[in-house]
Amino acid sequence: MKKIRIKIRIILIVISVLILGWLVDCNFVLTKPLEIVYDFSRENGFISFLKPESRVSKIKEADGKFYQTMTSEPAYFELNLPLSFFKTAEVELKYKNPNQTVVELGLAMAKDSYDLNPLENKVLDKLSWYKFCEDNVCLWQRKVEYNNIESFLNNLPPLNKVGVYHYEINEPYFLPNYKAKDEYQELNYSLRGAHTFYTYLKDESADFIFTLEDMNRTVGKDAVKINFYDRNNSLIFSDSMIDDGNPEDNEVIAIPRIFKFQTPKLPEGVYRLEINTTDDVFIRQIKTKQQYLIFINKIYLGDTLNSSFKSDNNIKLFTNSKQIKAVTPHKEGLQTLFINSDKLKLEEVYTQYNYINNKNKAVLLSPKGDVLLQSNNLWFFDENNFFDPRIKRVAKNRDLEGLNFVIADYQPNQEKKVDFNLYNAYKEKGKIKFIISAPGLDIDKNQIDVEEIKIIVDRTDFSWDNFKKFISKIYE
């Protein structure tokens, strides 16, 4: 009788384990990919609608189909994953785009950093030059000079005749007659939050001294991490600083801290420095022995409210971008920006104002600071120390002027989907953020109707190492 009871218990345990395994498999998708489709007809527990309200319409309905219209960019949506150890996500968009030239999809890798991938480039879709493709890389030639991509890369033409799109040509860039200096220069403007810039070295160390102030205006830890990359985008040095010990939004300002960042001596070339932090952290001063600080895409001029630091007024800076976007978060930052001989009035907070620059360079004067300036190009404070190591990016028809070649990691008229690796994705409140980028959408008065978002997430191969990573992510 006792043996029978033991057998029954064993059978019940086995059945329980099988049922539990089946439930886990159904709910957490341990043995198969999970496909999620959001068609805007009803709320979805995994995929959010498009945000923010200032850039997209409310959900509309026409002929039985639901959609949201993008009128400005970028817009974003969030993915709420059931587990932390999904490895990849295939994201596919269905949308109507009559006129917008470039549409891209990105995954948040940090608070203000995205891994952008192409969905559509109408310039390349319609380009009639001679073209051939290998794998997913295509080369266009105005006149045929190369028979394959390898011969093109091994015998490059002058780079001012080459355009690129989501492709990097790792040709070294050197500044003629450059000589390193041993004295520090100072940048005494307040900069807010994360920034990325190019600098230039020649058998010298990257030597930076940052004065940081944590304003504690929002809840959460405000660590600072600096990553330093070479021209091949290889991380060669990294350093970090922990939070000031106050994760609250009590506006108790931390004592300013000094963050010294120094690398070993490095060979001559272009390097990229990323400062990753939150908008609570203000860079009040930068001292560096480097002669070149060229900010990439954005520069956030910070305010000095309740701070002992007082930045210079009438901040003057330069950009080589054709499009400038400006927004201020405070009423104290409302002002008139002077750009070349024009004026750009910032009349409302959290409202994006746009300016089209028809010159090769724009001079911008901000009387108050406290403004986020964004572009698709570079920002710099000293026009005498400007350099641009990048090859021209082809995103508009006018970008083809003067070019004889275009190389791109893009197939003309390709499917509107992208594969992402999720391991290093940035999470906020357990959610992953994707953005839809469409540069110039509002300025060109174009619209994109997004009708469906389909995401297929796949788990990693299960192992104890991956399981430990999963557990550690839960407690991050």
Residue pairs with C-beta under 8 A, 6 or more apart in sequence:
24 30
25 31
25 32
27 82
28 82
28 83
29 82
29 83
29 457
29 459
30 459
30 462
31 459
33 456
33 457
33 458
33 459
34 82
34 86
34 456
34 457
34 458
35 454
35 455
35 456
36 44
36 46
36 47
36 79
36 454
36 455
36 456
36 457
37 452
37 453
37 454
38 44
38 46
38 47
38 49
38 452
38 453
38 454
39 65
39 66
39 451
39 452
40 49
40 59
40 66
40 67
40 68
40 450
40 451
40 452
41 66
45 80
46 79
46 80
46 81
46 455
47 77
47 78
47 79
47 80
47 453
47 455
48 77
48 78
48 79
48 80
48 431
49 59
49 68
49 77
50 56
50 68
50 70
50 75
50 76
50 77
50 436
50 450
51 75
51 76
51 77
51 78
52 75
52 76
54 72
54 350
54 351
54 352
55 70
55 71
55 72
55 73
55 74
55 75
55 442
56 68
56 69
56 70
56 71
56 75
57 68
57 69
57 71
58 68
59 66
59 67
59 68
60 66
60 67
60 68
60 69
61 67
65 451
66 451
67 96
67 449
67 450
67 451
68 449
68 450
69 447
69 448
69 449
69 450
70 436
70 438
70 441
70 447
70 448
70 449
70 450
71 441
71 442
71 447
72 352
72 441
72 442
73 436
73 437
73 438
73 439
73 441
73 442
74 106
74 435
74 436
74 437
74 438
75 435
75 436
75 450
76 433
76 434
76 435
76 436
77 433
77 434
77 436
77 453
78 431
78 432
78 433
78 434
79 89
79 431
79 432
79 433
79 434
79 455
79 457
80 430
80 431
80 432
81 422
81 430
81 432
81 457
83 459
83 470
84 470
84 473
84 474
85 459
85 460
85 466
85 467
85 469
85 470
85 473
86 422
86 457
86 458
86 459
86 460
87 421
87 422
87 423
87 458
87 459
87 460
88 419
88 420
88 421
88 422
88 457
88 458
89 107
89 419
89 420
89 422
89 432
89 455
89 456
89 457
89 458
90 417
90 418
90 419
90 420
90 455
90 456
90 457
90 458
91 105
91 417
91 418
91 419
91 420
91 434
91 453
91 454
91 455
92 415
92 416
92 417
92 453
92 454
92 455
93 105
93 119
93 416
93 417
93 436
93 450
93 452
93 453
93 454
94 416
94 450
94 451
94 452
94 453
94 454
95 103
95 416
95 448
95 449
95 450
95 451
96 448
96 449
96 451
97 103
97 120
97 446
97 448
97 449
98 446
98 447
99 444
99 446
100 120
100 122
100 438
100 440
100 441
100 444
100 446
100 447
100 448
101 121
101 122
101 123
101 395
101 396
101 397
101 440
102 118
102 120
102 121
102 122
102 123
102 395
102 437
102 438
102 439
103 118
103 119
103 120
103 416
103 436
103 437
103 438
103 448
104 116
104 117
104 118
104 119
104 436
104 437
104 438
105 116
105 117
105 119
105 418
105 434
105 435
105 436
105 437
106 114
106 115
106 116
106 117
106 434
106 435
106 436
106 437
107 114
107 115
107 420
107 422
107 425
107 432
107 433
107 434
108 114
108 425
108 426
108 432
108 433
108 434
108 435
109 115
109 424
109 425
109 426
110 194
110 276
110 426
111 193
111 194
111 276
111 278
111 279
111 426
111 428
112 193
112 194
112 298
113 194
113 196
113 274
113 276
113 426
114 435
114 437
115 420
116 435
116 437
117 166
117 418
117 420
118 165
118 166
118 408
118 409
118 410
118 414
119 414
119 416
119 417
119 418
120 414
120 416
121 165
121 394
121 395
121 408
121 410
123 394
123 395
123 396
123 397
123 399
123 400
124 138
124 140
124 165
124 394
124 406
124 408
124 410
124 412
125 412
125 413
127 140
127 400
127 406
127 412
129 140
129 141
129 142
129 406
130 140
130 141
130 142
130 143
130 144
131 138
131 139
131 140
131 141
131 412
132 138
132 139
132 148
132 149
133 139
133 411
134 148
134 149
136 409
136 410
136 411
137 149
137 167
137 407
137 408
137 409
138 407
138 408
138 410
138 411
138 412
139 146
139 149
139 152
139 405
139 406
139 407
140 405
140 406
140 407
140 408
141 404
141 405
142 403
142 404
142 405
143 404
145 157
145 404
146 152
146 155
149 407
152 405
152 407
153 169
156 162
156 169
156 171
157 404
157 405
159 169
159 171
159 391
160 392
160 402
161 402
161 403
161 404
161 405
162 169
162 391
162 392
162 403
162 404
162 405
162 406
162 407
163 391
163 392
163 393
163 394
163 399
163 400
163 403
163 405
163 406
163 407
164 391
164 392
164 393
164 394
164 406
164 407
164 408
165 393
165 394
165 395
165 406
165 407
165 408
165 409
165 410
166 408
166 409
166 410
167 407
167 408
167 409
167 410
168 233
169 391
169 407
170 231
170 232
172 231
172 269
173 231
173 269
173 270
173 389
174 268
174 269
175 200
175 387
178 200
178 202
178 268
178 291
179 202
180 201
180 202
180 203
180 204
180 289
181 289
181 291
182 289
183 289
184 207
184 209
184 287
184 288
184 289
185 287
185 288
185 289
185 291
186 285
186 286
186 287
187 285
187 286
187 287
187 288
187 293
187 381
188 285
188 311
188 312
189 301
189 311
189 312
189 315
189 369
189 381
190 282
190 283
190 284
190 301
190 302
190 303
190 304
190 307
190 309
190 311
190 369
191 282
191 283
191 286
191 299
191 300
191 301
191 302
192 279
192 281
192 282
192 283
192 300
192 301
192 302
192 303
192 372
193 277
193 278
193 279
193 280
193 281
193 282
193 300
193 302
194 274
194 275
194 276
194 277
194 278
195 274
195 275
195 283
195 295
195 298
195 299
195 300
196 272
196 273
196 274
196 275
196 295
196 296
196 297
197 272
197 273
197 293
197 294
197 295
197 296
198 270
198 271
198 272
198 273
198 292
198 293
198 294
198 296
198 378
198 387
198 389
199 206
199 270
199 271
199 272
199 273
199 288
199 290
199 292
199 293
199 294
200 269
200 270
200 271
200 290
200 291
200 292
200 387
201 266
201 267
201 268
201 269
201 271
201 290
202 267
202 268
203 265
203 266
203 267
203 268
204 265
204 266
204 289
205 262
205 263
205 264
205 265
205 266
205 289
206 228
206 237
206 261
206 262
206 263
206 266
206 271
206 273
206 290
207 261
207 262
207 263
207 288
207 289
207 290
208 260
208 261
208 262
208 273
208 286
208 287
208 288
208 290
209 258
209 259
209 260
209 261
209 285
209 286
209 287
209 288
210 258
210 259
210 260
210 261
210 275
210 283
210 285
210 286
211 256
211 257
211 258
211 259
211 283
211 284
211 285
211 286
212 224
212 241
212 256
212 257
212 258
212 259
212 281
212 282
212 283
212 284
213 253
213 254
213 256
213 257
213 281
213 282
213 284
213 307
213 309
214 222
214 243
214 244
214 246
214 253
214 254
214 257
214 280
214 281
214 282
215 251
215 253
215 280
215 281
215 282
215 306
215 307
216 222
216 244
216 246
216 248
216 249
216 250
216 251
216 252
216 253
216 254
216 280
217 249
217 251
217 279
217 280
218 249
218 278
218 279
218 280
219 247
219 248
219 249
220 247
220 278
220 280
221 242
221 243
221 247
222 243
222 244
222 247
222 277
222 278
222 280
222 281
223 240
223 241
223 242
223 243
223 277
224 240
224 241
224 259
224 275
224 276
224 277
224 281
225 238
225 239
225 240
225 241
225 275
225 276
225 277
226 238
226 239
226 240
226 259
226 261
226 273
226 274
226 275
226 276
227 235
227 237
227 238
227 273
227 274
227 276
228 235
228 236
228 237
228 238
228 261
228 263
228 271
228 272
228 273
228 274
229 235
229 236
229 271
229 272
229 273
229 274
230 236
230 266
230 269
230 271
231 269
231 270
231 271
231 389
233 272
236 263
236 266
237 263
237 264
239 259
239 261
241 257
241 259
244 254
244 255
244 257
245 254
246 252
246 254
251 306
253 306
253 307
256 284
256 308
256 309
270 389
272 296
275 283
279 300
282 302
282 307
282 309
283 302
284 307
284 309
284 311
285 309
286 293
291 385
292 385
292 387
293 380
293 381
294 378
294 379
294 380
294 386
294 387
294 388
295 378
295 379
295 380
296 378
296 379
297 374
297 375
297 376
297 377
297 378
298 372
298 373
298 374
298 375
298 379
299 317
299 373
299 379
300 371
300 372
300 373
301 311
301 315
301 366
301 369
301 370
301 371
301 372
301 373
302 311
302 369
302 370
303 330
303 332
303 333
303 369
303 370
304 310
304 311
304 369
305 330
305 332
311 369
313 367
313 368
313 369
314 365
314 366
314 367
315 365
315 366
315 369
316 363
316 364
316 365
316 381
317 364
317 366
317 373
317 379
317 380
317 381
318 361
318 362
318 363
318 364
318 379
318 380
318 381
318 383
318 386
319 357
319 361
319 362
319 364
319 373
319 375
319 377
319 378
319 379
319 380
320 360
320 361
320 362
320 377
320 378
320 386
320 388
321 357
321 362
321 375
321 376
321 377
321 378
321 379
322 356
322 357
322 358
322 376
322 377
323 354
323 355
323 356
323 357
323 375
323 376
323 439
323 440
323 443
324 339
324 344
324 354
324 355
324 356
324 357
324 362
324 364
324 373
324 374
324 375
325 352
325 353
325 354
325 355
325 373
325 374
325 375
326 337
326 344
326 346
326 352
326 353
326 354
326 355
326 371
326 372
326 373
326 374
327 346
327 350
327 351
327 352
327 353
327 371
327 372
328 334
328 335
328 346
328 349
328 350
328 370
328 371
328 372
329 349
329 350
329 370
329 372
330 349
330 370
331 349
332 368
332 370
333 346
333 349
333 368
333 369
333 370
333 371
334 346
334 347
334 348
334 349
335 346
335 366
335 367
335 368
335 371
336 343
336 344
336 345
336 346
336 367
337 343
337 344
337 345
337 346
337 355
337 364
337 365
337 366
337 371
338 344
338 364
338 365
339 355
339 357
339 362
339 363
339 364
339 365
340 357
340 359
340 362
340 363
342 355
344 353
344 355
345 353
346 353
346 371
352 442
354 442
354 443
355 362
356 443
361 383
364 373
373 379
376 393
376 395
376 439
378 386
378 388
380 386
392 399
392 403
393 399
394 400
394 403
394 406
394 408
395 439
396 440
400 406
417 454
422 432
422 457
425 432
426 432
426 433
436 448
436 450
438 446
438 448
440 446
441 447
441 448
460 466
